[in-house]
Each structure stands twice: as C-alpha cells, then as structure tokens.
Amino acid sequence: MSARAEYTKALRDLTTRYGLEHSQTNGGHNKLTDPTTGAVFFTAGSPGDWRAIRNVEARLRRLRKSHEPCKSATTIPPRTG
C-alpha cells in the first residue's frame, strides 16, 4: 500500500471517529466538515512525512476543544466586596 493510500485510509478512520464529513477539493486537498458546529478543516491531499496523520488528529482535537463551552467559567465564584 502506498503512503498516500495509507494516509487516506487513516484520514477516513479519523473522520469516522470524530463524526466528520469528508470530501475532496478540486485541487486534491481533503475537506473535513463538522456537521454539528459547521467548522471546516482542510488537510493536504498526501502525507508530507510520517507525522502527517498525527498532526491532523492533533489539530482536530484542538478544533473540537475550541468549540466546547468553557467549564471553568462556571466554577469561578463571583467577587464579593
């Protein structure tokens, strides 16, 4: 299996795990869309190196985390005095 085929398979696995929609642009890049938030994420069409899929997953985690409501804001007590 070629590096590009492995990258594409791993990317499809990620989209399934994260519940994203996957499509390809006219330029050959990958477009990942989160149907719940509408956030769009673009990736390369082929891997640059062995870390490519790890970098995509890390960016997806950060993107998902940035759209979560802040939990710490509800635990900070209001100022008194």
Gaussian input, Z-matrix of N, CA and C with variables (Angstrom, degrees):
# hf/3-21g

backbone

0 1
 N
 C     1     B1
 C     2     B2     1     A1
 N     3     B3     2     A2     1     D1
 C     4     B4     3     A3     2     D2
 C     5     B5     4     A4     3     D3
 N     6     B6     5     A5     4     D4
 C     7     B7     6     A6     5     D5
 C     8     B8     7     A7     6     D6
 N     9     B9     8     A8     7     D7
 C    10    B10     9     A9     8     D8
 C    11    B11    10    A10     9     D9
 N    12    B12    11    A11    10    D10
 C    13    B13    12    A12    11    D11
 C    14    B14    13    A13    12    D12
 N    15    B15    14    A14    13    D13
 C    16    B16    15    A15    14    D14
 C    17    B17    16    A16    15    D15
 N    18    B18    17    A17    16    D16
 C    19    B19    18    A18    17    D17
 C    20    B20    19    A19    18    D18
 N    21    B21    20    A20    19    D19
 C    22    B22    21    A21    20    D20
 C    23    B23    22    A22    21    D21
 N    24    B24    23    A23    22    D22
 C    25    B25    24    A24    23    D23
 C    26    B26    25    A25    24    D24
 N    27    B27    26    A26    25    D25
 C    28    B28    27    A27    26    D26
 C    29    B29    28    A28    27    D27
 N    30    B30    29    A29    28    D28
 C    31    B31    30    A30    29    D29
 C    32    B32    31    A31    30    D30
 N    33    B33    32    A32    31    D31
 C    34    B34    33    A33    32    D32
 C    35    B35    34    A34    33    D33
 N    36    B36    35    A35    34    D34
 C    37    B37    36    A36    35    D35
 C    38    B38    37    A37    36    D36
 N    39    B39    38    A38    37    D37
 C    40    B40    39    A39    38    D38
 C    41    B41    40    A40    39    D39
 N    42    B42    41    A41    40    D40
 C    43    B43    42    A42    41    D41
 C    44    B44    43    A43    42    D42
 N    45    B45    44    A44    43    D43
 C    46    B46    45    A45    44    D44
 C    47    B47    46    A46    45    D45
 N    48    B48    47    A47    46    D46
 C    49    B49    48    A48    47    D47
 C    50    B50    49    A49    48    D48
 N    51    B51    50    A50    49    D49
 C    52    B52    51    A51    50    D50
 C    53    B53    52    A52    51    D51
 N    54    B54    53    A53    52    D52
 C    55    B55    54    A54    53    D53
 C    56    B56    55    A55    54    D54
 N    57    B57    56    A56    55    D55
 C    58    B58    57    A57    56    D56
 C    59    B59    58    A58    57    D57
 N    60    B60    59    A59    58    D58
 C    61    B61    60    A60    59    D59
 C    62    B62    61    A61    60    D60
 N    63    B63    62    A62    61    D61
 C    64    B64    63    A63    62    D62
 C    65    B65    64    A64    63    D63
 N    66    B66    65    A65    64    D64
 C    67    B67    66    A66    65    D65
 C    68    B68    67    A67    66    D66
 N    69    B69    68    A68    67    D67
 C    70    B70    69    A69    68    D68
 C    71    B71    70    A70    69    D69
 N    72    B72    71    A71    70    D70
 C    73    B73    72    A72    71    D71
 C    74    B74    73    A73    72    D72
 N    75    B75    74    A74    73    D73
 C    76    B76    75    A75    74    D74
 C    77    B77    76    A76    75    D75
 N    78    B78    77    A77    76    D76
 C    79    B79    78    A78    77    D77
 C    80    B80    79    A79    78    D78
 N    81    B81    80    A80    79    D79
 C    82    B82    81    A81    80    D80
 C    83    B83    82    A82    81    D81
 N    84    B84    83    A83    82    D82
 C    85    B85    84    A84    83    D83
 C    86    B86    85    A85    84    D84
 N    87    B87    86    A86    85    D85
 C    88    B88    87    A87    86    D86
 C    89    B89    88    A88    87    D87
 N    90    B90    89    A89    88    D88
 C    91    B91    90    A90    89    D89
 C    92    B92    91    A91    90    D90
 N    93    B93    92    A92    91    D91
 C    94    B94    93    A93    92    D92
 C    95    B95    94    A94    93    D93
 N    96    B96    95    A95    94    D94
 C    97    B97    96    A96    95    D95
 C    98    B98    97    A97    96    D96
 N    99    B99    98    A98    97    D97
 C   100   B100    99    A99    98    D98
 C   101   B101   100   A100    99    D99
 N   102   B102   101   A101   100   D100
 C   103   B103   102   A102   101   D101
 C   104   B104   103   A103   102   D102
 N   105   B105   104   A104   103   D103
 C   106   B106   105   A105   104   D104
 C   107   B107   106   A106   105   D105
 N   108   B108   107   A107   106   D106
 C   109   B109   108   A108   107   D107
 C   110   B110   109   A109   108   D108
 N   111   B111   110   A110   109   D109
 C   112   B112   111   A111   110   D110
 C   113   B113   112   A112   111   D111
 N   114   B114   113   A113   112   D112
 C   115   B115   114   A114   113   D113
 C   116   B116   115   A115   114   D114
 N   117   B117   116   A116   115   D115
 C   118   B118   117   A117   116   D116
 C   119   B119   118   A118   117   D117
 N   120   B120   119   A119   118   D118
 C   121   B121   120   A120   119   D119
 C   122   B122   121   A121   120   D120
 N   123   B123   122   A122   121   D121
 C   124   B124   123   A123   122   D122
 C   125   B125   124   A124   123   D123
 N   126   B126   125   A125   124   D124
 C   127   B127   126   A126   125   D125
 C   128   B128   127   A127   126   D126
 N   129   B129   128   A128   127   D127
 C   130   B130   129   A129   128   D128
 C   131   B131   130   A130   129   D129
 N   132   B132   131   A131   130   D130
 C   133   B133   132   A132   131   D131
 C   134   B134   133   A133   132   D132
 N   135   B135   134   A134   133   D133
 C   136   B136   135   A135   134   D134
 C   137   B137   136   A136   135   D135
 N   138   B138   137   A137   136   D136
 C   139   B139   138   A138   137   D137
 C   140   B140   139   A139   138   D138
 N   141   B141   140   A140   139   D139
 C   142   B142   141   A141   140   D140
 C   143   B143   142   A142   141   D141
 N   144   B144   143   A143   142   D142
 C   145   B145   144   A144   143   D143
 C   146   B146   145   A145   144   D144
 N   147   B147   146   A146   145   D145
 C   148   B148   147   A147   146   D146
 C   149   B149   148   A148   147   D147
 N   150   B150   149   A149   148   D148
 C   151   B151   150   A150   149   D149
 C   152   B152   151   A151   150   D150
 N   153   B153   152   A152   151   D151
 C   154   B154   153   A153   152   D152
 C   155   B155   154   A154   153   D153
 N   156   B156   155   A155   154   D154
 C   157   B157   156   A156   155   D155
 C   158   B158   157   A157   156   D156
 N   159   B159   158   A158   157   D157
 C   160   B160   159   A159   158   D158
 C   161   B161   160   A160   159   D159
 N   162   B162   161   A161   160   D160
 C   163   B163   162   A162   161   D161
 C   164   B164   163   A163   162   D162
 N   165   B165   164   A164   163   D163
 C   166   B166   165   A165   164   D164
 C   167   B167   166   A166   165   D165
 N   168   B168   167   A167   166   D166
 C   169   B169   168   A168   167   D167
 C   170   B170   169   A169   168   D168
 N   171   B171   170   A170   169   D169
 C   172   B172   171   A171   170   D170
 C   173   B173   172   A172   171   D171
 N   174   B174   173   A173   172   D172
 C   175   B175   174   A174   173   D173
 C   176   B176   175   A175   174   D174
 N   177   B177   176   A176   175   D175
 C   178   B178   177   A177   176   D176
 C   179   B179   178   A178   177   D177
 N   180   B180   179   A179   178   D178
 C   181   B181   180   A180   179   D179
 C   182   B182   181   A181   180   D180
 N   183   B183   182   A182   181   D181
 C   184   B184   183   A183   182   D182
 C   185   B185   184   A184   183   D183
 N   186   B186   185   A185   184   D184
 C   187   B187   186   A186   185   D185
 C   188   B188   187   A187   186   D186
 N   189   B189   188   A188   187   D187
 C   190   B190   189   A189   188   D188
 C   191   B191   190   A190   189   D189
 N   192   B192   191   A191   190   D190
 C   193   B193   192   A192   191   D191
 C   194   B194   193   A193   192   D192
 N   195   B195   194   A194   193   D193
 C   196   B196   195   A195   194   D194
 C   197   B197   196   A196   195   D195
 N   198   B198   197   A197   196   D196
 C   199   B199   198   A198   197   D197
 C   200   B200   199   A199   198   D198
 N   201   B201   200   A200   199   D199
 C   202   B202   201   A201   200   D200
 C   203   B203   202   A202   201   D201
 N   204   B204   203   A203   202   D202
 C   205   B205   204   A204   203   D203
 C   206   B206   205   A205   204   D204
 N   207   B207   206   A206   205   D205
 C   208   B208   207   A207   206   D206
 C   209   B209   208   A208   207   D207
 N   210   B210   209   A209   208   D208
 C   211   B211   210   A210   209   D209
 C   212   B212   211   A211   210   D210
 N   213   B213   212   A212   211   D211
 C   214   B214   213   A213   212   D212
 C   215   B215   214   A214   213   D213
 N   216   B216   215   A215   214   D214
 C   217   B217   216   A216   215   D215
 C   218   B218   217   A217   216   D216
 N   219   B219   218   A218   217   D217
 C   220   B220   219   A219   218   D218
 C   221   B221   220   A220   219   D219
 N   222   B222   221   A221   220   D220
 C   223   B223   222   A222   221   D221
 C   224   B224   223   A223   222   D222
 N   225   B225   224   A224   223   D223
 C   226   B226   225   A225   224   D224
 C   227   B227   226   A226   225   D225
 N   228   B228   227   A227   226   D226
 C   229   B229   228   A228   227   D227
 C   230   B230   229   A229   228   D228
 N   231   B231   230   A230   229   D229
 C   232   B232   231   A231   230   D230
 C   233   B233   232   A232   231   D231
 N   234   B234   233   A233   232   D232
 C   235   B235   234   A234   233   D233
 C   236   B236   235   A235   234   D234
 N   237   B237   236   A236   235   D235
 C   238   B238   237   A237   236   D236
 C   239   B239   238   A238   237   D237
 N   240   B240   239   A239   238   D238
 C   241   B241   240   A240   239   D239
 C   242   B242   241   A241   240   D240

   B1=1.4491
   B2=1.5317
   B3=1.3108
   B4=1.4598
   B5=1.5303
   B6=1.3191
   B7=1.4664
   B8=1.5255
   B9=1.3257
   B10=1.4758
   B11=1.5291
   B12=1.3431
   B13=1.4637
   B14=1.5255
   B15=1.3178
   B16=1.4662
   B17=1.5172
   B18=1.3355
   B19=1.4643
   B20=1.5280
   B21=1.3204
   B22=1.4610
   B23=1.5195
   B24=1.3220
   B25=1.4631
   B26=1.5306
   B27=1.3246
   B28=1.4665
   B29=1.5263
   B30=1.3229
   B31=1.4632
   B32=1.5294
   B33=1.3203
   B34=1.4707
   B35=1.5215
   B36=1.3265
   B37=1.4638
   B38=1.5278
   B39=1.3387
   B40=1.4719
   B41=1.5259
   B42=1.3341
   B43=1.4640
   B44=1.5216
   B45=1.3205
   B46=1.4628
   B47=1.5264
   B48=1.3248
   B49=1.4691
   B50=1.5214
   B51=1.3416
   B52=1.4590
   B53=1.5263
   B54=1.3312
   B55=1.4640
   B56=1.5149
   B57=1.3262
   B58=1.4576
   B59=1.5148
   B60=1.3271
   B61=1.4564
   B62=1.5157
   B63=1.3211
   B64=1.4615
   B65=1.5183
   B66=1.3347
   B67=1.4572
   B68=1.5203
   B69=1.3276
   B70=1.4515
   B71=1.5268
   B72=1.3202
   B73=1.4568
   B74=1.5253
   B75=1.3211
   B76=1.4725
   B77=1.5208
   B78=1.3188
   B79=1.4574
   B80=1.5215
   B81=1.3330
   B82=1.4594
   B83=1.5123
   B84=1.3343
   B85=1.4588
   B86=1.5177
   B87=1.3172
   B88=1.4554
   B89=1.5187
   B90=1.3184
   B91=1.4625
   B92=1.5194
   B93=1.3199
   B94=1.4570
   B95=1.5218
   B96=1.3166
   B97=1.4632
   B98=1.5147
   B99=1.3283
   B100=1.4571
   B101=1.5258
   B102=1.3336
   B103=1.4625
   B104=1.5292
   B105=1.3233
   B106=1.4649
   B107=1.5179
   B108=1.3390
   B109=1.4610
   B110=1.5213
   B111=1.3288
   B112=1.4561
   B113=1.5190
   B114=1.3273
   B115=1.4633
   B116=1.5290
   B117=1.3205
   B118=1.4667
   B119=1.5164
   B120=1.3093
   B121=1.4548
   B122=1.5275
   B123=1.3314
   B124=1.4561
   B125=1.5262
   B126=1.3207
   B127=1.4648
   B128=1.5139
   B129=1.3084
   B130=1.4582
   B131=1.5245
   B132=1.3106
   B133=1.4535
   B134=1.5107
   B135=1.3246
   B136=1.4601
   B137=1.5294
   B138=1.3267
   B139=1.4631
   B140=1.5289
   B141=1.3178
   B142=1.4537
   B143=1.5238
   B144=1.3078
   B145=1.4628
   B146=1.5306
   B147=1.2977
   B148=1.4532
   B149=1.5214
   B150=1.3441
   B151=1.4679
   B152=1.5256
   B153=1.3139
   B154=1.4669
   B155=1.5223
   B156=1.3124
   B157=1.4607
   B158=1.5217
   B159=1.3366
   B160=1.4757
   B161=1.5197
   B162=1.3233
   B163=1.4654
   B164=1.5246
   B165=1.3217
   B166=1.4646
   B167=1.5250
   B168=1.3262
   B169=1.4593
   B170=1.5244
   B171=1.3149
   B172=1.4653
   B173=1.5270
   B174=1.3301
   B175=1.4676
   B176=1.5229
   B177=1.3441
   B178=1.4567
   B179=1.5284
   B180=1.3259
   B181=1.4752
   B182=1.5188
   B183=1.3422
   B184=1.4632
   B185=1.5250
   B186=1.3272
   B187=1.4597
   B188=1.5199
   B189=1.3133
   B190=1.4649
   B191=1.5285
   B192=1.3400
   B193=1.4594
   B194=1.5297
   B195=1.3203
   B196=1.4588
   B197=1.5227
   B198=1.3432
   B199=1.4538
   B200=1.5223
   B201=1.3305
   B202=1.4547
   B203=1.5182
   B204=1.3315
   B205=1.4631
   B206=1.5253
   B207=1.3011
   B208=1.4629
   B209=1.5246
   B210=1.3166
   B211=1.4600
   B212=1.5218
   B213=1.3266
   B214=1.4592
   B215=1.5214
   B216=1.3171
   B217=1.4610
   B218=1.5264
   B219=1.3038
   B220=1.4668
   B221=1.5150
   B222=1.3308
   B223=1.4565
   B224=1.5315
   B225=1.3138
   B226=1.4676
   B227=1.5314
   B228=1.3210
   B229=1.4630
   B230=1.5255
   B231=1.3285
   B232=1.4688
   B233=1.5266
   B234=1.3113
   B235=1.4629
   B236=1.5148
   B237=1.2976
   B238=1.4760
   B239=1.5079
   B240=1.3039
   B241=1.4548
   B242=1.4199
   A1=108.51
   A2=116.64
   A3=120.95
   A4=110.56
   A5=115.22
   A6=120.30
   A7=110.51
   A8=116.52
   A9=119.70
   A10=110.76
   A11=117.34
   A12=120.69
   A13=110.69
   A14=117.65
   A15=121.01
   A16=110.87
   A17=116.43
   A18=122.04
   A19=110.10
   A20=116.76
   A21=121.22
   A22=110.98
   A23=117.15
   A24=120.89
   A25=110.56
   A26=116.90
   A27=120.73
   A28=110.56
   A29=117.30
   A30=121.39
   A31=110.73
   A32=116.71
   A33=119.77
   A34=110.97
   A35=117.26
   A36=120.85
   A37=110.81
   A38=116.35
   A39=120.59
   A40=111.18
   A41=116.36
   A42=118.72
   A43=110.81
   A44=116.92
   A45=120.42
   A46=110.34
   A47=115.90
   A48=120.41
   A49=112.08
   A50=116.86
   A51=120.92
   A52=112.98
   A53=118.58
   A54=122.09
   A55=113.07
   A56=117.26
   A57=122.09
   A58=111.16
   A59=115.33
   A60=121.44
   A61=107.75
   A62=116.89
   A63=122.19
   A64=109.41
   A65=115.94
   A66=121.43
   A67=107.70
   A68=115.58
   A69=120.20
   A70=109.26
   A71=116.45
   A72=120.76
   A73=109.41
   A74=115.70
   A75=120.10
   A76=111.63
   A77=116.80
   A78=121.15
   A79=113.97
   A80=117.04
   A81=120.54
   A82=115.28
   A83=117.85
   A84=120.74
   A85=109.61
   A86=116.07
   A87=121.83
   A88=109.23
   A89=115.27
   A90=121.58
   A91=107.55
   A92=116.09
   A93=122.27
   A94=107.78
   A95=116.38
   A96=121.44
   A97=109.56
   A98=115.82
   A99=120.96
   A100=107.45
   A101=118.59
   A102=120.24
   A103=113.82
   A104=118.50
   A105=119.97
   A106=112.52
   A107=118.05
   A108=121.01
   A109=112.85
   A110=117.23
   A111=120.76
   A112=112.92
   A113=117.15
   A114=120.96
   A115=109.56
   A116=115.34
   A117=121.50
   A118=108.37
   A119=115.79
   A120=122.87
   A121=107.87
   A122=117.75
   A123=122.09
   A124=110.13
   A125=115.78
   A126=121.31
   A127=108.70
   A128=115.14
   A129=120.93
   A130=110.00
   A131=115.77
   A132=120.59
   A133=113.21
   A134=116.45
   A135=120.85
   A136=108.43
   A137=117.10
   A138=119.12
   A139=111.42
   A140=115.82
   A141=119.98
   A142=111.55
   A143=115.89
   A144=121.94
   A145=109.03
   A146=117.04
   A147=121.78
   A148=113.31
   A149=117.78
   A150=120.94
   A151=113.05
   A152=117.87
   A153=121.33
   A154=112.68
   A155=118.07
   A156=119.80
   A157=111.22
   A158=117.35
   A159=120.40
   A160=110.58
   A161=116.41
   A162=120.26
   A163=111.39
   A164=116.99
   A165=120.73
   A166=109.73
   A167=116.93
   A168=119.81
   A169=111.47
   A170=117.71
   A171=120.75
   A172=110.77
   A173=116.84
   A174=120.08
   A175=111.15
   A176=117.18
   A177=120.29
   A178=111.13
   A179=116.48
   A180=119.64
   A181=110.60
   A182=116.46
   A183=119.60
   A184=111.08
   A185=116.84
   A186=120.65
   A187=110.37
   A188=116.63
   A189=121.41
   A190=109.72
   A191=116.45
   A192=120.76
   A193=111.19
   A194=118.02
   A195=120.63
   A196=112.20
   A197=118.31
   A198=121.28
   A199=112.88
   A200=117.61
   A201=120.64
   A202=109.21
   A203=117.95
   A204=119.28
   A205=110.34
   A206=115.83
   A207=121.61
   A208=109.45
   A209=117.02
   A210=120.99
   A211=111.38
   A212=117.13
   A213=119.56
   A214=112.13
   A215=118.41
   A216=120.96
   A217=111.37
   A218=117.34
   A219=119.28
   A220=112.23
   A221=118.38
   A222=120.25
   A223=112.50
   A224=118.12
   A225=120.63
   A226=107.92
   A227=117.17
   A228=119.22
   A229=110.54
   A230=117.07
   A231=119.63
   A232=110.72
   A233=116.27
   A234=121.37
   A235=110.36
   A236=114.96
   A237=119.72
   A238=108.05
   A239=116.28
   A240=121.33
   A241=117.51
   D1=135.19
   D2=-178.39
   D3=-75.50
   D4=163.90
   D5=-179.82
   D6=-62.42
   D7=-38.44
   D8=-179.92
   D9=-66.31
   D10=-40.15
   D11=178.98
   D12=-65.99
   D13=-40.44
   D14=177.41
   D15=-64.24
   D16=-41.11
   D17=178.99
   D18=-62.62
   D19=-44.83
   D20=-179.62
   D21=-64.37
   D22=-41.72
   D23=178.51
   D24=-64.22
   D25=-44.98
   D26=178.90
   D27=-63.69
   D28=-37.24
   D29=179.07
   D30=-66.56
   D31=-40.01
   D32=177.18
   D33=-65.61
   D34=-37.54
   D35=175.90
   D36=-62.12
   D37=-41.45
   D38=178.41
   D39=-63.76
   D40=-43.58
   D41=-178.53
   D42=-63.71
   D43=-35.55
   D44=176.82
   D45=-67.33
   D46=-44.88
   D47=-178.23
   D48=-64.07
   D49=-39.16
   D50=-178.04
   D51=-91.72
   D52=-2.51
   D53=178.52
   D54=70.08
   D55=37.55
   D56=-178.32
   D57=-101.41
   D58=161.76
   D59=173.30
   D60=-98.77
   D61=136.55
   D62=-176.54
   D63=-115.63
   D64=133.48
   D65=172.87
   D66=-145.90
   D67=167.96
   D68=-180.00
   D69=-115.86
   D70=139.14
   D71=179.44
   D72=-80.68
   D73=169.46
   D74=177.54
   D75=-64.14
   D76=-25.58
   D77=-179.96
   D78=-85.64
   D79=-0.14
   D80=177.72
   D81=92.98
   D82=4.04
   D83=176.94
   D84=-84.37
   D85=166.46
   D86=177.88
   D87=-100.57
   D88=136.72
   D89=178.16
   D90=-117.06
   D91=120.49
   D92=178.86
   D93=-111.54
   D94=128.61
   D95=-178.08
   D96=-122.59
   D97=131.64
   D98=175.73
   D99=-89.71
   D100=112.24
   D101=-175.96
   D102=-66.76
   D103=-22.84
   D104=-178.76
   D105=-80.06
   D106=-37.63
   D107=-177.54
   D108=-105.95
   D109=-18.32
   D110=-176.75
   D111=81.36
   D112=4.05
   D113=-179.81
   D114=-67.21
   D115=138.91
   D116=-179.82
   D117=-115.70
   D118=139.03
   D119=-176.12
   D120=-135.69
   D121=127.16
   D122=179.68
   D123=-108.31
   D124=142.35
   D125=176.17
   D126=-131.19
   D127=166.92
   D128=177.60
   D129=-66.72
   D130=157.21
   D131=178.79
   D132=-80.34
   D133=-17.69
   D134=179.14
   D135=-142.46
   D136=156.43
   D137=-178.05
   D138=-74.52
   D139=139.71
   D140=175.46
   D141=-84.27
   D142=-34.06
   D143=179.16
   D144=-158.99
   D145=-175.20
   D146=-174.87
   D147=-67.88
   D148=-17.19
   D149=-179.27
   D150=-89.36
   D151=-1.93
   D152=-171.63
   D153=-55.51
   D154=-50.57
   D155=-177.33
   D156=-69.55
   D157=-32.49
   D158=176.01
   D159=-65.52
   D160=-40.04
   D161=178.38
   D162=-65.78
   D163=-39.34
   D164=177.41
   D165=-62.65
   D166=-45.50
   D167=-179.71
   D168=-63.80
   D169=-39.76
   D170=178.46
   D171=-63.60
   D172=-41.70
   D173=178.47
   D174=-66.39
   D175=-37.01
   D176=177.20
   D177=-64.40
   D178=-40.61
   D179=177.89
   D180=-62.70
   D181=-43.95
   D182=179.61
   D183=-65.20
   D184=-39.74
   D185=178.52
   D186=-63.26
   D187=-44.23
   D188=179.77
   D189=-63.86
   D190=-41.59
   D191=-178.74
   D192=-66.65
   D193=-35.45
   D194=-178.38
   D195=-70.14
   D196=-19.27
   D197=178.97
   D198=-96.80
   D199=1.00
   D200=176.91
   D201=-83.78
   D202=147.03
   D203=176.27
   D204=-66.52
   D205=148.17
   D206=-179.12
   D207=-71.60
   D208=120.51
   D209=-178.22
   D210=-83.55
   D211=-29.82
   D212=-175.79
   D213=-71.83
   D214=-22.86
   D215=-178.46
   D216=-66.04
   D217=-27.78
   D218=-179.19
   D219=-82.24
   D220=-14.30
   D221=-177.73
   D222=-98.07
   D223=-7.97
   D224=-179.92
   D225=-82.65
   D226=120.99
   D227=-179.05
   D228=-72.61
   D229=151.46
   D230=178.97
   D231=-70.28
   D232=153.99
   D233=178.79
   D234=-69.06
   D235=142.82
   D236=175.51
   D237=-121.98
   D238=133.69
   D239=174.91
   D240=88.54

